[in-house]
Amino acid sequence: MNTAREESPPADRYRAPALDKGLDILELLTEQAHGLTRGEIVKAMGRSPSEIYRMLERLVARNYVSRSAEGDRYALSLTMFVLSQRHPPISRLVSQAMPAMERFTQAAGQSCHLGVHDRGNITIVAQASSPGHWGLSTRLGARVSLVDTGSGHVLLAFQSESVRADMLARHEVLEGEVPVPAAELDAVLGEVRRLGYWQGASQQAYGVTDISMPILGPPGDALAVLTCPYVRRIDRHVGPDVDATRELLRKAAEDLSIG
């Protein structure tokens, strides 16, 4: 007689339905810049209005979700972002990166931003603006695609095969993302590894050349990526060209790399 019991999958062994509902709401709201009404949340999650109402009220009370002045829309508050910045590894990385990033912006006259892998895409955790009157910058806390950006190509290129496969398995398509066939992506990543960086036309805006450099850990894997959205001036301003800017960005990334 077989007395062995079939074990439950690890993910289902210790279920906490209320916690799952709360996390589902937070994950849903992360991709909604203008928030959602309660009805839209109910429809998206396929749950009853009463259970969503109770969970929303708790999330509002704990300040993870904010309610509009009219009371009809819900959006993420800044609490999640503040907590992420307190996470020691991120906090240390940002505190060490900002001086190098600011030196770069002063020398290059361009802006730059720092991204880390987060839930299958990239989150911008630090940003330094151009010192001039204008420049192109990426919003702090923005989510950037892993597959059709220079930042994503660099983070993927400088990983072990197993880590890269896991990152791609977790990837979720972001709004506006351009699909990249697997064979094409593999070729791009191989070229990035050969060169040691990414440089090319932005897939998000005309007239911008993205330059991305890895910040490497001891095994040679990318811990983060430093990116400059290079904008060429057409007036009489004299500043570093794109090649000189790339070398300045390389120096900044090397200063932040370990080992």
Secondary structure, DSSP 4 states (H G I P E B T S, - for coil): ---PPPPPPHHHHT--HHHHHHHHHHHHHHT-TT-B-HHHHHHHHT--HHHHHHHHHHHHHTTSEEE-TTSS-EEE-SHHHHHHHHSHHHHHHHHHHHHHHHHHHHHHS--EEEEEEETTEEEEEEEE--SSS------TT-EE-SSSSHHHHHHHHTS-HHHHHHHHHH--PPTTPPP--HHHHHHHHHHHHHHTSEEEE-SSSTTEEEEEEEEE-TTS-EEEEEEEEEE---SS-----HHHHHHHHHHHHHHH---
